[in-house]
Amino acid sequence: MIDNSLDLTLTEEEQQLVELADEVCKNEIIPVRAELDEKEEFPTKILEKFKEAGLFNALFDAEYGGLGMPFAPLLLSEIVSKYCLGVGTTFLATKLGALPIEVGATEEQKQKWLPKLASGEKLAAFGLSEPNAGSDVPALSTVAVKKGDRYILNGTKQWISNAGQADYYTVFASTDKSKGPRGITCFFVEKGTPGFSFGKLENKLGIRCSHTRQLIFEDVEVPEENVIGLKPNKGFVHAMKTLTASRPCVAACAVGLAQGAYEEAVKYARQRKQFGKSIINFQVINHMLADMLVKIEGARLLTWKAGKYTIQNHPETPKFSAAAKYYASEIAMQVATDAVQIHGGYGFTKDYPVEKMFRDAKILAIYEGTSQIQKNEIGAYIIKEAQKLV
């Protein structure tokens, strides 16, 4: 029976995790986030603190060394990104890189690779996008040719979060061009494999502490036992399942950033005085804050619904996953923009965190499926459901 209800109550364990994560992020992220952004410095020390606090464990199932809390990745996405989306993207890139293993690997493969990710000992990355195949996934040009008991990989991946820093990579390549998307295979590739290298560190507008590079494959030999699921030509299915499962977490990142920007705007509006009183008391500012609050709460509800549906494997998961990612990404940019506006000229300087949040927010409507692609997917469901209304 399909459960369409939405329980907004956190379990005691989930609430404890939220409080722990919030405390760790306050202590570890706030003091250094501006410096990490300025220097494009990978947040190694913060990730080590996350490891010590068991936050990596919270991303995975109990049988692979995790905490077995399926809603935890979404909760952590919001909390970490509230303080820094760059750190949030870095942290969650390991979960994204692990998802093809979780949705498509054999049990033996899962037991081999997931425990080291759950412990935080290893980091992961997801290798799908290419220079000429971003939204158009079936157009990817990375190829893998079977040679005995191995595959030879050649090609380049683009915009890969954690590239160069991660130890494990789930990489998608064409193994049968004649089959189009049905000829794509997902491979597990380890850092240090001969022929596997990385491009330059991208100099980005935002999320600058999250390292983004190309993955470059030049005659890289991958043993056939590293084919995810031990079945070639199933990679496109693994990729789509991965993106459907990951998009609620991206939406939660957007909600977190928006919440952080909103709180900064409220704090500033309370202490900033003009015309003899705090600007929060002016209706024009008060109404801006009201709009921000309503957008955030609406996005959070949609995100939680998408997250709950993902856990339940609900048939409408893809629709709500796309809807949550689209809406939360858009309102995050709107809220961050208004937060800068409320700060006035001060918001345009690096002295206040809303400047960074404004720059960070833009990526949310681009990575893991642009807002336009999300609307395409939502639109496809509308057309399908319209047939039921005749």
N, C-alpha and C positions, 0 to 999 in steps of 0.2 A: 504494500500500500504506500502511495506517495504521500510524504509528510510535507505540507506546504506551510506549516507553522514556523514561527521565528522566535526562539527562546533567547531573550536578551540577558539571561542570568549567567554570570560566570561561576564556575565551580570554585570551591575553596582553594584548590591547587592552582587554578588559572589566576585567581585574584592574587595569590602569593607570588606567582611568577611575574605578574604585571608590576607589583610593588617592588620586587627585587630588581627587575629590568629598569624601571624608572630611576631607582636610586643609583644603580651602576652608571646609567647614561648621564645623569646629572653630574656625578662626580668625575667621570672619565672623559665625556665628550665636550661639555660646555667650556672647560678651561683651555682646550686646544683646538676647537673646531675652526676658528678663524686662521690660526697658524697653519693647520693642515691644508686648508683651502688655498692659502696664499702660496705655500711651498709645493703644492701638489704632492704632499707626502702621504704615502700609504699608511693607514691607521693600524699598524702592526701591534702597538702597545694596547690599544683599545680592544682589538680582537683577542689578545691574550687575556685581558680582564674578562671578556665575554666567555672565554673558554673556562676560566677559573670559576665563574659564576654559574656555569652549566647552561648557558644560553644556546650554545650549539646543540647540546643534547635535546633541548626543547623543540628543535626543528624536525626530529626524526622519531620513528616508531620504536617502541620498547625492544622489539626483537633484534634491532640493529644497534643497540646501545643508547637509544634515545629515551625520552620521558613518556612517550606514548600519549601525547596530548595533541590531538589533531587540529585543534583550533589555535594552538600556540603560535605557529608561524605568522598567522594573520595579526594576532595581538602584538607580537614582537615587532612586526613590520611598522605598525603605527607608532609604537613607543620610541624605537630607535630613530625613526625618520623625523619625529617631532623635534629632536635635538640636532640631527644632521642627516640629510638625505644621502650625502656621500658615504657616510659610514653605514647607513641602512642598505644602500645598494651593494656595498662591498660585502657586508655580512650575509645578505640574502642571495648573493650570487652563488654561494656554495649550495644553497637549497635548490636554486634554479639548475645548476649543473648536475645536481643529484637526481632531479625529477625524472629524466629519461631512464635512469636506472630503476627508480621506484616504480614507474609505470610500465616498464618493458623488459627488465632484466630477468634472468633466471634466479631462483632462490640462491643458488651457489654464488652467482655474481654479486647479488645483494649482500650476502654474508662476507664476501671478500672485500668489497669496496666501501659500503656504507658505514661500518663501525668507526673507521678512522675519520670520516667526515662528521659523524655524530659527536665524537670526542673533541673535535676542533683541532686534532693533530694535523689534518690535511684540509686544504681549501679546494674548491671546485669552480669550474667555469663552464658555460654553455656556448657551444660553437655552431651557430646556425647562420646568422647574417653574413653576407658577402658584399664586396664593393658594388656588384651589379645585381644583387639579389637581396634586397631588404624586405620590403613588404611582399614581393613576389618570390616566395620561398621555392616553388618548383623550378625557378630559373637558376638555381645554384649551379656553379661550375666546378666545384671541388669534386674530384673523381677518386674512386678507389677500385683498383684492378686486382682481381684475384690471381695470386701466383703461388701455387702449391697450397700450403697451410697458412698463408699470409695474404694480407691485402696491402697494396702499395698506394699510399695517399699522396695526391698532389693538388694544390690549390691554396687559396687564401680566404680567411675569415676576417670580417670587419666588425668594429665596434664591440669587441668582446670584453665585458667587465671581468676584472681579476686576471686578465691575460698577463702572463709573465710572473704573477704572484701565486696563482693557483698551482696545485700539484696534479690534480685530475681534471681532464677535459672530456666532455661528451661532444663528439664532433659528427656532423652530418655530411655525407658525401653521396654522390650518385654512383651506384654500382651497376645500373642498367639504364642507360639514357633512353632506350626505346620505350620504356615504361613510364617515362615522365615522373610525377611525384610518387608513383608506386615502385619506382626503382631507386629510392633513396634509402640508405642504411645508416644507422647510428653506431659509432665506434667509441670505445673507451681508450683514450690516449693519455699516457703519463708524460709529465714534464721531463725533459732530459732524453727523450727518445731521439735517436739520431735522425737528423733532417728536419726536426720540428723546432722552429724558432719563432721569434716575436718581432713585430714592427715597432716603430717609435711610439713613445708615450703621447697620446693625443692631448693637445692643449685645449681644454674644453672651457665653455662658458661657465658651467656649473658642475656640481658633484666632482670637484677637482681632486679630492683625496681618493676617489674611486678610480683606479687605474684602468685605462681603456687602451687596448692595442690590437693590432692584427695578429692572427695566428697564421703562420706560414708553414706549409707542408711541401717539402721537396723530397720525393721518393721515400716517404716515411713508411717503414714496415710495421704493420699492426697485426699481431697474431689473430687468427680467426676466432679464438676463444674470447677475444675482446669485442666481438660483435654483440651489441646489446640484444639480449634474448636469444642469442645464437642463431638468429633468423635474419638473413639479409633481406633487403627491400621492404622492411617494416618501419623504417626511420621516419617517414612522413607522419604516420600514425602516432609514433612516440612524440614527435615534435608538437603536433596539435594537442595531444593530451597534456603535454607539459605546459604549453601556453595557457590552456584552459584552467589548469590547476594553479598556475603562478599569477594570473592576472588579478585575482582578488587580493593577493599580497601586495601587488603594485598599487592597487586602489587603496589599500590600507596605508602604504607609504605616503600616498597623496593626502589622505586624511590626516596623517601624522604631521606632515609639513604644514598643512593648512591650520591645524590646531596650534602648532608652535607659532606661526605667524600671527594668528588671531590673539593669542595670549600676549605676545610682545606688543601688539597694537593696543590692547586693553591697558597694559601696564603703562605704556607711554602716554595714552590719553588721560589716564588718571593723574599723572604727575606733571604733565605739560599744562602750563597756565597761559591763557591769552584773554585779554579783556577782563582781567580780574577773577577768572575762575578756570577750573580744569576743563579742558576741551571735551572731555567725555560727557559733560553736561550740555553741550550744544547738540541740538537735535540732528543736525547734518552729520555729525560724527557718530552719535548714538545710533542713527539709522544705518550707517555704514557697518557698524559693528553687529547690529541685528541681522543684516543681510549675510554677513560672514558666518555668524553662528548658525543660521538656518541652513545655509549651504553645507556646512561641515556636518551637522547632525543628519541631514538628508543623505549625504554621501556615505556617512558611516553606516546608516541603516541598510542602504543598498549593498555596501561592501560586506557587511555581516551576512546578509541573505545569500550573496554569492558564495561566501566562505562556507556557510552551513550547507548549501546545496552541493558544493564540491565534496565535502566530507561524506554526504549521503549518496553521492553519485546520482543525484537527481537528474532526470532527463532534460530539465531546463537549465542545467548548469552552464553550458556554453553561452546562452543568451544573457544570463545575469552576470556571468564573468565578464563579458564584453561591456555590458551596460555599466557595471561598477567601475571598471577600468576607465572607460570613457568619461563618465560623469565626474568621478573623483579627481581625475587628472585635470579636467577643465576648471573645476571650482578651486583647485589648489592654486592654479595660476591667477585666478580672479582674486582670491583671498590674499595671496602674497602681494599682488599689485595694490590692493586697497590698504594693506598694512604699510607699505612704503608711502602711500599717499597720506595716510594719517600721521606718519612721522615727518612729513614735509621734507625740507631740505636735508634734515638729519638722516632720513631714510635712504638718501641717495649716497651716503657715505658708508665706508666699511666699519665705522665706529659702532654701528647698530646691526644686530644679526638679521634683520629683515632684508637687508641688501643682498646677503648671501642666499637667503631663502627664495628671494625673487629670482635670482639667477638659477638656482637649483630647480625650481618648480617647472621650468620649461621642458626639461627632459621627460617629465612624466607623460606628456601627450605624444611622445615620440618613441621611447623604447618599449620593447615587448609588445609591439603593435601600436601604430599611430592611432590617433583619435578617429581618423578617416576610415582606417581598416576596421576599427571597432564598430563604427556606424554601418559599414558594409555588412558585418556579421549580424548586427541587430536588425538591419533592414531585411536580410534574408529570412530571419525568423518571422518578421512581420508579414512578409509575403506568404510564407508557409501557413501561418496561423489565420490569415485572411480567408483562406479556403474554408475554414470551419464556420465562418460567419455568414456564409451564403445560405 
